[in-house]
């Protein structure tokens, strides 16, 4: 462990202990225990990233599909590619604290494959494609209306959905469906240029060990490489109409942010904001405290506070 990282963690602890005069002063032994817990949590987050995220990266030998656009053959997705897509999805779900299994529905996959071909053949994305489209099928249209769609292939399509870039994706609907605790099955369609993941229908119950809330970046340690511009916080049944959000960095300085317009159409209720943070410029572990106040749940106002520490997975 490099000295500067130890210093950063120690400084964060000192700042935390001194932030409120009512907090008891911790002994050196107690501070050391907390420091060791933080180092363990960082190591676990790094290992999860290596074991699931890096392991699911596409390589040149990967075959995205067996279809043919010219003859409108939707083809199949090789099992190895499907496995990597599931592994990438599992990474993000485990990172937020979801450990339940999401299964493949083969019928939905067959239809999603038609949808993926239609998106590739027509060079655009549409959840309601007209029957005038090339390679049009009713199964493909059915899947398009129930699926996430992207012009990215393989496991990297999951990144596209979680990132949810673009002016139309302020509510991060794709992210919300993939990180929905009740998600229990999906259908996968994939070509060499597009991807479709059927997420709607047949919702299950949240796992018994589901976290209190789903946040991206998550509570705890998160790789800065995938801390995308839009941050989100989700709770089933929450009303964020009167909610306020505040962020402070490791120096206890406020972080400017903009809250996206609320939209309750996707997965669990979610509030989204864009903090003024340049992850590329972060050269050391950077802790942010997020305070979310006035969240109405079952008629009662609740407040939440958690800390996210962004770190560079390429640094020890």
Backbone as numpy.savetxt, mean C-alpha at the origin, in Angstrom:
# Nx Ny Nz CAx CAy CAz Cx Cy Cz
26.01 -1.78 12.85 25.17 -0.59 12.85 26.05 0.66 12.85
25.86 1.54 11.92 26.69 2.74 11.82 26.39 3.69 12.97
27.44 4.44 13.37 27.32 5.34 14.50 26.24 6.39 14.28
26.16 6.93 13.05 25.19 8.01 12.81 23.77 7.52 13.00
23.51 6.25 12.66 22.15 5.73 12.81 21.80 5.58 14.27
22.78 5.11 15.07 22.59 5.01 16.51 22.28 6.39 17.08
23.01 7.39 16.61 22.82 8.75 17.10 21.44 9.29 16.75
20.99 8.99 15.52 19.66 9.46 15.10 18.58 8.83 15.95
18.70 7.52 16.20 17.70 6.86 17.01 17.72 7.40 18.44
18.90 7.61 18.99 19.02 8.12 20.35 18.45 9.53 20.44
18.73 10.35 19.42 18.19 11.72 19.41 16.67 11.69 19.39
16.09 10.79 18.59 14.63 10.68 18.51 14.05 10.30 19.86
14.74 9.38 20.56 14.26 8.97 21.87 14.30 10.14 22.86
15.41 10.87 22.87 15.53 12.01 23.77 14.45 13.03 23.49
14.19 13.28 22.19 13.15 14.23 21.80 11.80 13.78 22.30
11.53 12.47 22.17 10.26 11.93 22.61 10.10 12.07 24.12
11.16 11.76 24.86 11.08 11.81 26.31 10.90 13.23 26.83
11.44 14.22 26.13 11.41 15.59 26.59 10.27 16.41 26.00
9.44 15.78 25.17 8.39 16.51 24.45 7.25 16.94 25.37
7.13 16.28 26.52 6.06 16.65 27.45 6.60 16.63 28.86
6.42 17.74 29.58 6.99 17.85 30.91 6.37 16.87 31.88
5.19 16.33 31.53 4.51 15.40 32.42 5.04 13.98 32.29
5.77 13.69 31.22 6.30 12.35 31.02 7.39 12.07 32.03
7.43 10.84 32.59 8.50 10.50 33.52 9.83 10.39 32.79
10.91 10.70 33.50 12.24 10.57 32.92 12.64 9.10 32.97
13.03 8.55 31.83 13.40 7.14 31.76 14.86 6.96 32.09
15.15 5.84 32.70 16.53 5.52 33.03 17.30 5.17 31.77
18.62 5.13 31.89 19.44 4.74 30.74 19.11 3.32 30.29
18.83 2.45 31.24 18.48 1.07 30.89 17.18 1.02 30.11
16.19 1.81 30.53 14.90 1.83 29.82 15.07 2.43 28.43
15.88 3.47 28.31 16.14 4.06 27.01 16.83 3.06 26.09
17.77 2.29 26.64 18.48 1.30 25.85 17.53 0.20 25.36
16.58 -0.19 26.21 15.61 -1.22 25.82 14.75 -0.74 24.65
14.32 0.53 24.73 13.51 1.08 23.64 14.33 1.18 22.36
15.59 1.59 22.51 16.47 1.68 21.35 16.62 0.32 20.68
16.82 -0.72 21.47 16.97 -2.07 20.93 15.69 -2.55 20.27
14.54 -2.19 20.83 13.26 -2.54 20.21 13.13 -1.88 18.85
13.55 -0.61 18.75 13.48 0.10 17.47 14.40 -0.55 16.43
15.59 -0.92 16.85 16.52 -1.56 15.92 15.98 -2.89 15.45
15.33 -3.63 16.34 14.73 -4.91 15.98 13.60 -4.70 14.98
12.76 -3.68 15.22 11.65 -3.39 14.32 12.16 -2.99 12.94
13.22 -2.21 12.90 13.80 -1.80 11.62 14.33 -3.00 10.86
15.02 -3.88 11.57 15.56 -5.08 10.95 14.46 -5.97 10.39
13.36 -6.09 11.12 12.24 -6.90 10.66 11.60 -6.30 9.41
11.47 -4.98 9.37 10.90 -4.32 8.19 11.80 -4.50 6.98
13.09 -4.45 7.19 14.05 -4.64 6.09 14.00 -6.08 5.58
13.90 -7.04 6.49 13.84 -8.44 6.09 12.56 -8.75 5.32
11.45 -8.18 5.78 10.18 -8.37 5.07 10.30 -7.85 3.65
10.92 -6.68 3.49 11.12 -6.09 2.17 11.97 -7.01 1.29
13.03 -7.54 1.84 13.92 -8.40 1.06 13.26 -9.73 0.70
12.54 -10.31 1.67 11.96 -11.65 1.48 10.75 -11.66 0.56
10.01 -10.56 0.52 8.78 -10.53 -0.26 8.84 -9.54 -1.42
9.29 -8.32 -1.14 9.28 -7.31 -2.20 10.38 -7.57 -3.22
11.62 -7.63 -2.76 12.72 -7.85 -3.69 12.61 -9.21 -4.37
12.15 -10.21 -3.63 12.04 -11.56 -4.18 11.00 -11.65 -5.29
10.09 -10.68 -5.35 9.05 -10.72 -6.38 9.33 -9.79 -7.56
10.51 -9.18 -7.59 10.87 -8.33 -8.73 10.88 -9.14 -10.03
10.43 -8.53 -11.10 10.47 -9.19 -12.41 11.91 -9.24 -12.92
12.22 -10.34 -13.59 13.51 -10.48 -14.26 13.26 -10.78 -15.73
14.29 -10.67 -16.54 14.12 -10.81 -18.00 13.58 -12.18 -18.39
13.82 -13.19 -17.58 13.37 -14.54 -17.91 11.88 -14.76 -17.62
11.26 -13.85 -16.89 9.85 -14.01 -16.56 8.98 -13.88 -17.80
7.99 -14.77 -17.92 7.04 -14.73 -19.03 5.73 -14.16 -18.51
5.30 -12.99 -18.99 4.09 -12.37 -18.44 2.79 -13.04 -18.87
2.77 -13.63 -20.09 1.53 -14.27 -20.56 1.84 -15.12 -21.78
0.84 -15.91 -22.20 1.02 -16.78 -23.36 0.09 -16.40 -24.50
-0.54 -15.22 -24.43 -1.53 -14.83 -25.43 -0.94 -14.20 -26.67
-1.86 -13.74 -27.54 -1.46 -13.12 -28.80 -2.46 -12.02 -29.14
-1.98 -10.80 -29.19 -2.88 -9.68 -29.45 -3.44 -9.71 -30.86
-2.62 -10.06 -31.84 -3.06 -10.03 -33.24 -4.26 -10.94 -33.48
-4.28 -12.10 -32.82 -5.39 -13.04 -33.00 -6.38 -12.99 -31.85
-6.21 -12.00 -30.96 -7.10 -11.82 -29.81 -7.17 -13.06 -28.92
-6.05 -13.74 -28.79 -5.97 -14.89 -27.87 -5.53 -14.37 -26.50
-6.41 -14.50 -25.53 -6.09 -13.94 -24.21 -4.98 -14.70 -23.51
-4.86 -15.99 -23.80 -3.78 -16.78 -23.24 -3.90 -16.96 -21.73
-2.80 -17.37 -21.13 -2.75 -17.61 -19.69 -1.56 -16.87 -19.08
-1.58 -16.77 -17.76 -0.46 -16.20 -17.03 0.30 -17.36 -16.38
1.59 -17.52 -16.67 2.36 -18.60 -16.06 2.30 -18.55 -14.54
2.32 -19.71 -13.93 2.19 -19.78 -12.47 3.29 -19.01 -11.77
4.49 -19.02 -12.33 5.60 -18.30 -11.69 5.32 -16.80 -11.62
4.69 -16.28 -12.65 4.34 -14.85 -12.66 3.22 -14.57 -11.67
2.24 -15.46 -11.63 1.15 -15.31 -10.66 1.69 -15.34 -9.24
2.63 -16.25 -8.99 3.21 -16.36 -7.65 3.90 -15.06 -7.23
4.60 -14.43 -8.17 5.27 -13.18 -7.84 4.27 -12.05 -7.59
3.18 -12.05 -8.33 2.15 -11.03 -8.11 1.56 -11.18 -6.71
1.27 -12.44 -6.33 0.75 -12.68 -4.99 1.78 -12.32 -3.92
3.05 -12.60 -4.19 4.10 -12.29 -3.22 4.21 -10.78 -3.01
4.12 -10.02 -4.09 4.19 -8.56 -3.97 2.98 -8.04 -3.19
1.81 -8.57 -3.48 0.61 -8.18 -2.74 0.76 -8.54 -1.26
1.30 -9.72 -1.00 1.48 -10.16 0.38 2.45 -9.24 1.12
3.46 -8.75 0.42 4.38 -7.83 1.08 3.64 -6.62 1.64
2.86 -5.96 0.78 2.19 -4.75 1.23 1.18 -5.03 2.33
0.47 -6.16 2.24 -0.51 -6.48 3.28 0.17 -6.81 4.61
1.25 -7.57 4.56 1.99 -7.86 5.80 2.58 -6.59 6.39
3.04 -5.69 5.54 3.65 -4.45 6.02 2.68 -3.61 6.84
1.38 -3.67 6.50 0.40 -2.89 7.25 -0.22 -3.69 8.39
0.20 -4.95 8.54 -0.29 -5.76 9.66 -1.37 -6.75 9.32
-1.57 -7.04 8.03 -2.57 -8.03 7.61 -1.86 -9.34 7.25
-2.26 -10.43 7.90 -1.57 -11.71 7.70 -2.50 -12.80 7.19
-3.74 -12.43 6.84 -4.65 -13.44 6.30 -4.31 -13.75 4.85
-4.72 -14.92 4.38 -4.40 -15.36 3.03 -5.43 -14.86 2.04
-4.95 -14.32 0.93 -5.81 -13.94 -0.20 -5.65 -15.01 -1.27
-6.76 -15.61 -1.69 -6.72 -16.73 -2.64 -7.02 -16.27 -4.05
-6.67 -17.09 -5.03 -7.00 -16.81 -6.42 -8.32 -17.49 -6.77
-9.21 -16.76 -7.43 -10.43 -17.30 -7.99 -10.18 -17.50 -9.48
-10.09 -18.74 -9.91 -9.70 -19.02 -11.30 -10.70 -18.51 -12.32
-11.99 -18.55 -11.97 -13.01 -18.03 -12.89 -12.82 -16.53 -13.10
-12.56 -15.83 -12.02 -12.32 -14.39 -12.12 -11.02 -14.11 -12.87
-10.03 -14.97 -12.67 -8.76 -14.78 -13.39 -8.95 -14.93 -14.89
-9.75 -15.92 -15.30 -9.99 -16.12 -16.74 -10.62 -14.88 -17.36
-11.57 -14.29 -16.65 -12.23 -13.09 -17.17 -11.29 -11.88 -17.11
-10.52 -11.80 -16.02 -9.58 -10.68 -15.89 -8.52 -10.74 -16.99
-8.20 -11.95 -17.45 -7.24 -12.08 -18.53 -7.80 -11.48 -19.82
-9.08 -11.69 -20.06 -9.73 -11.04 -21.22 -9.67 -9.53 -21.09
-9.90 -9.03 -19.87 -9.87 -7.58 -19.65 -8.47 -7.03 -19.89
-7.46 -7.73 -19.40 -6.08 -7.27 -19.59 -5.73 -7.20 -21.07
-6.17 -8.20 -21.84 -5.91 -8.18 -23.29 -6.63 -7.01 -23.95
-7.87 -6.75 -23.55 -8.61 -5.63 -24.13 -7.91 -4.31 -23.87
-7.39 -4.12 -22.67 -6.69 -2.87 -22.35 -5.42 -2.75 -23.18
-4.71 -3.85 -23.35 -3.50 -3.84 -24.17 -3.83 -3.56 -25.63
-4.83 -4.23 -26.15 -5.17 -4.12 -27.57 -5.65 -2.72 -27.95
-6.30 -2.04 -26.99 -6.85 -0.73 -27.29 -6.02 0.42 -26.74
-4.94 0.09 -26.07 -3.98 1.10 -25.64 -4.49 2.09 -24.62
-5.51 1.71 -23.85 -6.05 2.60 -22.82 -6.74 1.77 -21.75
-7.17 2.42 -20.68 -7.86 1.74 -19.60 -9.29 2.25 -19.51
-10.23 1.32 -19.34 -11.63 1.70 -19.25 -12.38 0.62 -18.48
-13.04 1.03 -17.39 -13.81 0.05 -16.61 -15.13 -0.32 -17.28
-15.50 0.44 -18.33 -16.74 0.15 -19.06 -16.46 0.19 -20.56
-15.66 -0.73 -21.05 -15.26 -0.71 -22.47 -16.45 -0.99 -23.39
-16.52 -0.27 -24.50 -17.62 -0.48 -25.46 -17.39 -1.74 -26.28
-18.48 -2.26 -26.84 -18.36 -3.51 -27.64 -17.71 -3.27 -28.99
-17.35 -2.02 -29.28 -16.64 -1.71 -30.53 -15.13 -1.89 -30.38
-14.68 -2.16 -29.20 -13.25 -2.35 -28.96 -12.72 -3.59 -29.66
-11.47 -3.52 -30.06 -10.83 -4.72 -30.58 -10.64 -5.72 -29.45
-10.73 -7.01 -29.78 -10.59 -8.11 -28.81 -11.65 -8.05 -27.71
-12.78 -7.41 -28.00 -13.85 -7.28 -27.01 -14.49 -8.63 -26.71
-14.76 -8.87 -25.41 -15.56 -10.02 -24.99 -16.44 -9.57 -23.83
-17.56 -10.24 -23.65 -18.43 -9.93 -22.53 -17.75 -10.25 -21.21
-16.99 -11.34 -21.19 -16.26 -11.69 -19.97 -15.24 -10.61 -19.62
-14.58 -10.07 -20.63 -13.62 -9.02 -20.40 -14.27 -7.76 -19.88
-15.43 -7.43 -20.42 -16.15 -6.25 -19.96 -16.61 -6.44 -18.51
-17.08 -7.66 -18.19 -17.50 -7.96 -16.83 -16.33 -7.77 -15.86
-15.17 -8.27 -16.25 -13.99 -8.15 -15.39 -13.54 -6.70 -15.27
-13.60 -5.95 -16.35 -13.14 -4.55 -16.32 -13.92 -3.74 -15.30
-15.20 -4.04 -15.14 -16.03 -3.31 -14.20 -15.82 -3.72 -12.76
-15.09 -4.81 -12.53 -14.88 -5.31 -11.18 -13.41 -5.37 -10.79
-12.57 -4.79 -11.64 -11.13 -4.95 -11.45 -10.38 -3.63 -11.35
-9.20 -3.72 -10.77 -8.21 -2.66 -10.86 -7.51 -2.82 -12.20
-7.17 -1.72 -12.84 -6.55 -1.77 -14.17 -5.32 -0.88 -14.19
-4.26 -1.36 -14.84 -3.06 -0.54 -14.99 -2.31 -0.94 -16.24
-1.57 0.01 -16.78 -0.70 -0.27 -17.92 0.71 -0.59 -17.40
0.76 -1.48 -16.44 1.98 -2.02 -15.87 1.78 -3.52 -15.73
2.81 -4.28 -15.92 2.66 -5.74 -15.91 3.33 -6.37 -14.69
3.01 -7.64 -14.47 3.67 -8.48 -13.48 3.51 -7.92 -12.06
4.41 -8.30 -11.18 4.31 -7.88 -9.78 4.38 -6.36 -9.65
5.06 -5.72 -10.58 5.18 -4.25 -10.52 3.82 -3.57 -10.68
2.82 -4.30 -11.18 1.47 -3.74 -11.25 0.94 -3.43 -9.85
1.31 -4.27 -8.88 0.88 -4.02 -7.50 1.43 -2.68 -7.01
2.69 -2.38 -7.36 3.26 -1.08 -7.00 2.43 0.05 -7.60
2.02 -0.12 -8.85 1.24 0.91 -9.52 -0.06 1.18 -8.77
-0.70 0.10 -8.31 -1.96 0.26 -7.59 -1.75 0.90 -6.22
-0.72 0.49 -5.51 -0.46 1.06 -4.18 -0.02 2.52 -4.29
0.77 2.82 -5.31 1.22 4.21 -5.51 0.03 5.12 -5.79
-0.88 4.70 -6.64 -2.07 5.46 -7.00 -1.74 6.89 -7.41
-0.84 7.03 -8.36 -0.47 8.35 -8.86 -1.54 8.87 -9.82
-1.48 10.15 -10.11 -2.39 10.74 -11.08 -3.50 11.54 -10.43
-3.96 12.54 -11.14 -4.97 13.46 -10.60 -6.28 12.78 -10.24
-6.62 11.71 -10.95 -7.90 11.03 -10.71 -7.85 10.07 -9.53
-6.67 9.85 -8.96 -6.53 8.84 -7.91 -6.32 9.42 -6.52
-6.84 10.62 -6.28 -6.72 11.24 -4.97 -7.24 10.37 -3.83
-8.35 9.62 -4.04 -8.88 8.77 -2.95 -8.09 7.48 -2.75
-7.05 7.23 -3.54 -6.25 5.99 -3.54 -7.14 4.74 -3.48
-8.09 4.69 -4.39 -9.03 3.57 -4.43 -8.38 2.23 -4.68
-7.38 2.20 -5.57 -6.71 0.92 -5.85 -6.01 0.41 -4.60
-5.30 1.28 -3.91 -4.61 0.91 -2.67 -5.61 0.39 -1.64
-6.72 1.08 -1.52 -7.71 0.71 -0.50 -8.27 -0.69 -0.74
-8.50 -1.05 -2.00 -9.02 -2.40 -2.27 -7.97 -3.46 -1.95
-6.71 -3.23 -2.32 -5.69 -4.25 -2.10 -5.32 -4.39 -0.63
-5.46 -3.31 0.15 -5.15 -3.36 1.58 -6.41 -3.47 2.43
-7.51 -3.83 1.82 -8.78 -3.99 2.52 -8.71 -5.25 3.38
-8.93 -5.15 4.68 -8.87 -6.34 5.54 -9.84 -7.44 5.11
-10.95 -7.08 4.49 -11.96 -8.08 4.12 -11.69 -8.75 2.78
-10.65 -8.33 2.08 -10.32 -8.96 0.80 -9.92 -10.41 1.04
-10.58 -11.35 0.33 -10.25 -12.75 0.53 -9.92 -13.49 -0.76
-10.28 -12.92 -1.91 -9.92 -13.56 -3.16 -9.80 -12.53 -4.27
-8.99 -12.84 -5.27 -8.81 -11.96 -6.42 -8.72 -12.81 -7.68
-8.90 -12.15 -8.82 -8.63 -12.75 -10.11 -7.52 -11.95 -10.76
-6.62 -12.63 -11.45 -5.45 -11.97 -12.02 -5.43 -12.09 -13.53
-5.33 -10.96 -14.22 -5.11 -10.91 -15.66 -3.82 -10.15 -15.92
-3.04 -10.59 -16.91 -1.73 -9.97 -17.11 -1.27 -10.19 -18.55
-0.73 -9.15 -19.16 -0.10 -9.28 -20.48 1.31 -8.70 -20.36
1.95 -8.50 -21.49 3.29 -7.89 -21.45 3.23 -6.38 -21.34
1.99 -5.82 -21.19 1.87 -4.36 -21.10 0.79 -3.90 -20.12
-0.07 -4.80 -19.67 -1.21 -4.42 -18.84 -1.47 -5.44 -17.75
-2.30 -5.03 -16.80 -2.68 -5.92 -15.71 -4.09 -5.59 -15.27
-4.83 -6.61 -14.86 -6.17 -6.43 -14.31 -6.29 -7.35 -13.09
-6.73 -6.81 -11.98 -6.94 -7.61 -10.77 -8.38 -7.43 -10.30
-9.15 -8.51 -10.38 -10.54 -8.51 -9.96 -10.57 -8.49 -8.43
-11.14 -7.44 -7.84 -11.15 -7.31 -6.38 -12.56 -7.25 -5.80
-13.56 -6.93 -6.61 -14.90 -6.72 -6.07 -15.64 -8.04 -5.86
-16.55 -8.05 -4.88 -17.40 -9.19 -4.64 -16.83 -10.20 -3.65
-17.73 -10.92 -2.99 -17.39 -12.02 -2.09 -16.44 -11.58 -0.98
-16.76 -10.47 -0.35 -15.92 -9.99 0.75 -16.06 -10.90 1.95
-14.95 -11.11 2.64 -14.96 -11.91 3.85 -15.03 -11.03 5.08
-14.78 -11.61 6.23 -14.73 -10.85 7.47 -13.29 -10.45 7.75
-13.07 -9.34 8.44 -11.69 -8.95 8.76 -11.02 -10.01 9.63
-9.75 -10.27 9.44 -9.06 -11.25 10.28 -9.08 -10.81 11.74
-9.07 -11.79 12.64 -9.17 -11.49 14.07 -8.01 -10.62 14.56
-6.84 -10.76 13.90 -5.67 -9.99 14.33 -5.42 -8.76 13.48
-6.47 -8.30 12.78 -6.31 -7.10 11.95 -5.96 -5.91 12.83
-5.10 -5.00 12.35 -4.74 -3.82 13.15 -5.92 -2.87 13.31
-5.78 -1.94 14.25 -6.84 -0.98 14.53 -7.13 -0.11 13.32
-6.11 0.19 12.55 -6.28 0.98 11.34 -5.27 0.52 10.31
-5.53 0.87 9.05 -4.62 0.55 7.95 -4.05 1.87 7.44
-2.74 1.99 7.49 -2.09 3.22 7.03 -0.99 2.87 6.05
-0.84 3.73 5.04 0.33 3.63 4.16 0.91 5.02 3.97
2.20 5.20 4.26 3.12 4.23 4.84 2.61 3.77 6.21
2.98 2.55 6.60 2.42 2.00 7.83 3.07 2.53 9.09
2.43 2.27 10.20 3.00 2.54 11.51 4.28 1.72 11.68
5.30 2.30 12.27 6.56 1.59 12.45 7.56 2.00 11.38
8.35 1.05 10.93 9.39 1.32 9.94 8.90 0.96 8.55
9.21 1.82 7.58 8.79 1.61 6.19 9.90 2.07 5.26
10.19 1.30 4.21 11.22 1.72 3.25 10.85 3.03 2.57
11.79 3.95 2.53 11.51 5.23 1.89 11.26 5.05 0.41
11.80 3.96 -0.17 11.67 3.73 -1.61 10.22 3.54 -2.05
9.36 3.11 -1.13 7.95 2.90 -1.49 7.01 3.69 -0.59
7.52 4.77 -0.03 6.67 5.73 0.69 6.20 6.76 -0.34
5.12 6.45 -0.99 4.66 7.25 -2.11 4.09 8.60 -1.65
3.95 9.57 -2.58 3.52 10.92 -2.18 2.21 10.97 -1.40
1.25 10.13 -1.76 -0.02 10.14 -1.05 0.03 9.19 0.15
-0.22 9.73 1.33 -0.30 8.94 2.55 -1.78 8.71 2.87
-2.10 7.59 3.51 -3.51 7.28 3.76 -3.71 6.60 5.11
-4.93 6.72 5.61 -5.32 6.18 6.92 -6.75 5.69 6.79
-6.99 4.41 7.06 -8.31 3.80 6.83 -8.85 3.11 8.08
-10.14 3.29 8.31 -10.86 2.57 9.36 -12.28 2.31 8.86
-12.75 1.09 9.01 -14.10 0.75 8.57 -15.14 1.59 9.32
-16.07 2.17 8.58 -17.17 2.90 9.18 -16.84 4.28 9.71
-15.60 4.73 9.52 -15.21 6.04 10.06 -15.81 7.18 9.24
-16.01 8.30 9.91 -16.45 9.52 9.24 -15.34 10.55 9.43
-14.70 10.92 8.32 -13.56 11.84 8.38 -13.96 13.28 8.01
-15.25 13.57 8.03 -15.72 14.89 7.59 -15.07 16.03 8.37
-14.93 15.86 9.67 -14.38 16.93 10.52 -12.95 16.62 10.99
-12.31 15.71 10.34 -10.98 15.26 10.77 -9.89 16.26 10.40
-8.93 16.40 11.30 -7.74 17.20 11.04 -6.51 16.31 11.13
-5.48 16.64 10.37 -4.24 15.87 10.35 -3.08 16.80 10.60
-2.16 16.37 11.45 -0.93 17.12 11.69 0.24 16.14 11.65
1.36 16.60 11.12 2.58 15.78 11.08 3.74 16.59 11.63
4.61 15.90 12.37 5.85 16.52 12.85 7.01 15.59 12.53
8.14 16.19 12.20 9.31 15.39 11.89 10.12 15.12 13.15
11.27 14.49 13.00 12.09 14.13 14.14 12.63 15.29 14.93
12.59 16.48 14.35 13.02 17.69 15.06 11.84 18.42 15.69
10.69 17.75 15.72 9.46 18.31 16.28 8.95 19.51 15.48
9.35 19.56 14.20 8.89 20.64 13.31 7.67 20.16 12.51
6.71 21.03 12.36 5.51 20.67 11.60 5.83 20.45 10.13
5.15 19.47 9.55 5.30 19.16 8.12 4.06 19.66 7.39
4.24 20.50 6.41 3.10 21.00 5.64 2.46 19.85 4.88
1.14 19.89 4.74 0.44 18.82 4.03 -0.86 19.34 3.44
-1.34 18.60 2.45 -2.63 18.91 1.83 -3.50 17.67 1.88
-4.74 17.83 2.32 -5.67 16.71 2.42 -6.47 16.58 1.13
-6.54 15.37 0.61 -7.31 15.11 -0.60 -8.81 15.08 -0.29
-9.62 15.30 -1.30 -11.07 15.25 -1.14 -11.51 13.85 -0.71
-12.43 13.79 0.24 -12.91 12.50 0.73 -13.74 11.79 -0.32
-13.63 10.45 -0.34 -14.43 9.64 -1.25 -14.64 8.29 -0.56
-15.90 7.91 -0.34 -16.21 6.70 0.42 -16.57 5.50 -0.44
-16.19 5.50 -1.70 -16.63 4.44 -2.61 -15.74 3.20 -2.62
-14.58 3.26 -1.99 -13.62 2.17 -2.14 -13.24 1.56 -0.80
-13.44 0.26 -0.63 -13.00 -0.41 0.58 -13.49 0.27 1.83
-12.59 0.40 2.83 -12.94 1.07 4.08 -12.81 2.59 3.94
-13.50 3.31 4.83 -13.41 4.77 4.84 -11.95 5.18 5.03
-11.55 6.19 4.27 -10.13 6.57 4.22 -9.96 8.06 4.08
-8.94 8.57 4.74 -8.53 9.95 4.53 -7.13 9.93 3.94
-6.88 10.81 2.98 -5.63 10.82 2.22 -5.03 12.21 2.28
-3.71 12.27 2.44 -3.03 13.56 2.45 -1.67 13.45 1.77
-1.17 14.59 1.34 0.13 14.65 0.67 1.05 15.54 1.50
1.99 14.94 2.25 2.92 15.76 3.05 4.03 16.32 2.18
4.57 17.43 2.62 5.68 18.06 1.90 6.98 17.39 2.32
7.21 16.19 1.75 8.39 15.40 2.08 9.02 14.92 0.78
10.31 15.09 0.65 11.04 14.55 -0.48 11.81 13.32 -0.01
11.26 12.14 -0.27 11.91 10.92 0.22 13.28 10.72 -0.40
13.48 11.20 -1.62 14.79 11.03 -2.27 15.91 11.75 -1.51
15.55 12.81 -0.79 16.56 13.60 -0.10 16.85 13.08 1.31
16.10 12.06 1.76 16.32 11.53 3.09 17.58 10.68 3.10
18.54 11.05 3.93 19.82 10.34 3.97 19.99 9.52 5.24
19.03 9.61 6.15 19.08 8.83 7.37 17.66 8.49 7.80
17.53 7.57 8.76 16.21 7.21 9.24 15.47 8.46 9.71
14.25 8.62 9.22 13.49 9.84 9.48 12.12 9.50 10.06
11.90 9.90 11.32 10.65 9.59 12.01 9.65 10.73 11.85
8.40 10.36 11.62 7.31 11.33 11.51 6.18 10.90 12.44
5.69 11.85 13.21 4.56 11.59 14.09 3.30 12.14 13.44
2.33 11.27 13.25 1.07 11.66 12.60 -0.03 11.70 13.64
-0.71 12.83 13.74 -1.82 13.00 14.67 -3.09 13.22 13.87
-4.06 12.35 14.06 -5.32 12.42 13.32 -6.45 12.58 14.34
-7.05 13.74 14.37 -8.07 14.08 15.37 -9.46 14.19 14.75
-10.45 14.00 15.61 -11.87 14.16 15.25 -12.31 13.16 14.18
-12.03 11.89 14.44 -12.52 10.82 13.58 -13.78 10.27 14.24
-14.91 10.38 13.57 -16.16 9.90 14.15 -16.36 8.42 13.84
-16.47 7.62 14.90 -16.69 6.18 14.76 -17.82 5.79 15.70
-18.89 5.25 15.13 -20.07 4.85 15.93 -20.58 6.00 16.79
-20.58 7.21 16.21 -21.15 8.36 16.90 -20.23 9.02 17.90
-19.02 8.52 18.06 -18.08 9.10 19.01 -16.84 9.61 18.29
-16.32 10.73 18.75 -15.11 11.29 18.18 -13.88 10.62 18.81
-12.96 10.20 17.97 -11.74 9.56 18.45 -10.53 10.23 17.82
-9.42 10.18 18.54 -8.15 10.72 18.05 -7.13 9.59 17.95
-6.22 9.71 16.99 -5.19 8.70 16.77 -3.84 9.37 16.61
-2.82 8.69 17.09 -1.46 9.17 16.89 -0.53 7.97 16.72
0.31 8.04 15.72 1.27 6.96 15.49 2.51 7.54 14.84
3.56 6.74 14.82 4.82 7.19 14.24 5.24 6.27 13.10
5.66 6.88 12.02 6.21 6.17 10.87 7.65 6.63 10.69
8.56 5.68 10.60 9.97 5.99 10.37 10.39 5.48 9.00
10.74 6.39 8.12 11.18 6.02 6.77 12.68 5.74 6.81
13.07 4.64 6.17 14.49 4.29 6.15 14.89 3.80 4.78
16.17 3.86 4.49 16.71 3.43 3.21 17.08 1.96 3.31
16.41 1.10 2.53 16.67 -0.34 2.62 18.06 -0.70 2.11
18.73 0.23 1.45 20.07 -0.04 0.93 21.15 0.33 1.94
20.74 0.82 3.12 21.69 1.13 4.18 21.52 0.17 5.34
22.60 -0.24 5.93 22.57 -1.12 7.11 22.21 -0.31 8.35
